[in-house]
């Protein structure tokens, strides 16, 4: 288990990461001409703001009380990015293709999210407090949801034929 100073430092790193990632998603939502990309980047930016707010609250309480608070709001909302992706792409409408900047932004975001998954998992695994472990496990899971959505988006933009083949459910009737 990390010492109190190490945990406080880890929370500060997480706060800075969430802030930087949110700014990245907002910038790319404004930049892209692809409506799917814009909606996805906006949704992840909102999710990252929620993470930031919970971490800021936790950081303030930890700094004041010098221990994990007895209660921490664990109701960080579940990401809806995968649903958004399926609704936009699965709706049968024409989605303009992404450009090289969209693919580059998604690949950078995939790296952000992979590091976030690991950072929160490390914080979870470094604690013996049940509530603390649950909180960081939830954040790690949400970052994984973003990661998977971004991987789907990357495949859709770089190889839509394979994406459709993988996501469509062929029915075999045995006839």
N, C-alpha and C positions, 0 to 999 in steps of 0.2 A: 504494500500500500504506500502511496506517495505521502510525503510529509505535507503539513499544512501549507508551507510556502510553495512546494511543488504543485499542489492542487490549485492554489490561487493563481499561480503562473499559467497553468494549463487552461484555466478558465479565461484568463486574459488573452491567451493565444486563440482560443476558440471564439471569443468575442471579436477579435480583430479579423479572423478568418470569415466569420459570418457577415461582417460589415463589408469587407472587400468583395466577397462573393455576391452579395446583394447588389452592390454598385455595378459589378460586371454584368449581371443579368439585366438590370435596368438599361444599361448602355446598349446591350445587344437587342433588347426588345425595341428600343427606339431605332436602331440601325437597320434591322432586317425588314425586307419587303414581304417575307413569307408569313402569312397569317398564323399558320401553325407554330412557326418559330417564335413569333411575337407573343402569342398566347402562352406558350410553354415558358418562355423566359420571364414573362410577367408573373405567372403562377409560382415559379421557383423563387423569384425575388420576394414575393409575399411570404412564402414559406420561410425563407432565410430571415426575414424581418421578425417573424414569430420566434424563431430560434434565438435570434439576437436579444429580443425582449426577455425571454425566459432566462437566458444566460446572464443578462445584465442584472435581473432581479436576484438571481442566485449569487452572483458575484458580490453584490452589495450586502446581502445577508451574511455571506461567508466572511467577508471582511469585517463586518460589525460584530458578529457572534463568535468568530474564530472556530467555527465548526459547521458541519452540514446542518442546515436548518431542519427542525422537526417536521415541517411541512413545506413542500415545494409543489407548486401547481404542475402536475404532469399532463395536463390536458392540452398538449401541443397538438394542433389539429393534424390529421393525417393528410398527406399530400394527395392532390387529385390530378397530378400531372399525367399519369398513365391513362386515366379516364378521359382527360382533355385530349390527349393524343388520339385515343381510339375514336372519340366522338368526331374530331376534326377530320382525320384521315379515313376512318371507317364510314363516314357519312356519305361516301360516294361522290362528294364534290371534288372539283378540280383544285388541287393545292399547287400553287406555283412552286417550281423546283427551287431548292436552296442554291445559294451561290457558294463560292469557295470560302467567303468570310463566314457564312453560316456554319459550314462544316468545321472550319478552324475554331470558331467560338464553341461549338458543341464539344470538340475534342479537348479544349482547355477546361470546359466545365466538367467533363467526365473525370479529368485528373483532379479537379477541386473536390468533387464528390467522393472519389476513391480515397483521397487523403482524409476527408471528413469522416467517412465510415471508420477508418482505422483509428483516427484520433479519439473519437467518442468511444470506440470499443476498448481502446487502451485505458481511458478514464474509467470506464465501467469495470474492466478487469482489475484495475488497480485499487478498487475499493471493496471494503467488507460491509459497507452500509447498504442495506436492502433498498432503501428509497433512492439513494445515489446511483446504485447500479441500475435500477429501473429507469431513472431519468436519462442516463447516458445511453442505455440500450435503446430507448425510444428514439433519441436523436440519431443514433447510428442507423437505426432502421429507416428513418425518414431520409437520411442521406442516401441509403441504398435504393430507396424508391426513386429518388432523383437520378441516381446513377443508371438504373435500369431504363428509365424513361429516355434519358439522353442517349443511351446505347441504341434504343429503338429508333430514335430520331436520326442518329448517325447512319444507321443502316437504311432507313427510308430515303434519306437524301443522297446516299452514295450508291445504293443498289435497290431501287424500288421494286424491281421484279422479284428479287429474292425475299424482300420484306413481305410483299403480298403473298407469295407462295408459302412463307412460314406462318403468316398470321391468319390466312384463310383456312377454314376448316372443311377440307374435302369430305364429302359423304360417300361412302361406299355402300351401295344397296345390295350387293351380292348377286345381282342379276346377270 
